[in-house]
Amino acid sequence: MCAQSLVSEQTSEASRTLAQEVEAYVHKHLEYYLKELSDLCAIDSGSYHKAGIDEIALYLEARMRGLGMEATLLEHKKWGNDVYGVLRGTGQGIVVILGHMDTVYPIGTAAARPVRIEEDKIYGPGVIDMKGCILSAIFAIEGLQRLAHNDFAEIRFLCVSDEEISDRHSINSIWQACQGAHGVLVLEAARANGDMVSARKGGAWYKLQARGHAAHAGVEPEKGSNAIIELAHQIVQFQSLNGLRPGLTINIGHISGGTATNVVPDYAEACIDLRYAEPADRAEVEKRWQEMIQQKCVAGVELTLHVDPDDRDPMLCTPDNLRMVHSAQKIALQLGFSVDHAPTGGISDANYASGFGFPALDGLGPIGGLDHSPNEYMLKSSIAPRTALLAGLIASVGACEI
């Protein structure tokens, strides 16, 4: 935190007043917000669709420049470009805002499912995960700018293009953006009940490969070594550790192997998802898995266990995280609602920020849910209050009152 803390009732009251005024600003400009949201969701931006992501990045770069930010496109040949904006003020605190532009939807989804509003729900691909959340950050900063608020050293806003996949290129950019930060605010949606996210499990992904020997299943089965049988044996062993420690989950998410029914299979593989609350939990599971693959039931089968490089440490609920939670709760009460915080098993770029050692708070977008599905939605009524809450947090971190 800041060397000279400026915690005072006067400063706290000022940030809450700012939040109330930002809420009024967003209410006044809500139709423009919805128009921008529709425009952004009309662009396919799946993680592997570089052209679409680049179009989103160009739009956000221009939007950031319009807010007075120094905006830069971080260009990539293979992947979508990232965009990074910095707004400098006259205060002490460095605030980092993290978002992602990519979605999970294939090309053609945007045209097939344009944004629609039914009562309080806004439906569309990416409305809550997370184009609407990025827009909330834009409007939060815009509202603070309209109020001539500059009591911060820097507001850094990084939007990446690879959050939904395991082949990450943006980790170093996230690390650089977080340097010196007094708080990292992550734009994943609020939980369906409005909760913020103060802790996330860690996640790691594995591939267990079994290599045996092929043979004719009818003529010479004894000359084969059945990779599928061995893999099935190992799957049962691996899954037996599910729940070994509190919050630890193991999911065998995909298996494949073999070539034909009358062939003893010489290859099979399983993909495994591990979620864990403490780093020591993962180490214990990996140790036991390595012991298990020495306990084979099919002679002649070799086993190898690989870990995906995009593993993420848990986002622990640290005292600094809790200070941001308490600040958010005070701001929310001034806005006329209460907000709580909760852990979740899902992972996000907050895991990186926390793993780098910086205070982080997530779930700061509007309220919504059913991400990654045809029914993905955002609550229209949550846009203004949650944007105002985010603005209040930006002001609080920037003033070093947290």
Beta strands, then each sheet from edge to edge (+ up, - down):
strand 1: 70-74
strand 2: 82-88
strand 3: 94-100
strand 4: 116-118
strand 5: 121-123
strand 6: 154-160
strand 7: 183-186
strand 8: 196-200
strand 9: 202-211
strand 10: 215-216
strand 11: 249-257
strand 12: 263-264
strand 13: 267-276
strand 14: 302-307
strand 15: 341-344
strand 16: 360-361
strand 17: 368-369
strand 18: 377-379
sheet 1: 1+ 2- 6+ 3+ 7+ 16+
sheet 2: 4+ 5- 18+ 17-
sheet 3: 8+ 15+
sheet 4: 11+ 13- 9+ 14-
sheet 5: 10+ 12-
end
